[in-house]
Amino acid sequence: MAKDLITEALQTIHLQHGKDLKEVGQYLNMKYRIDVEPVVLQKRLQKMLQEEKAVA
């Protein structure tokens, strides 16, 4: 998956720092004015993790 803002935020905030997906959404909204639903973040996260498993 391409490294866009949402992917970067998910990797940094959720995976590295262990924060909730709600906090990832708040970060994107406050910093970049991107309004993302938690369901969309969950699907993106699942897709990222599946691609990671496929590469490994």
Beta strands, then each sheet from edge to edge (+ up, - down):
end
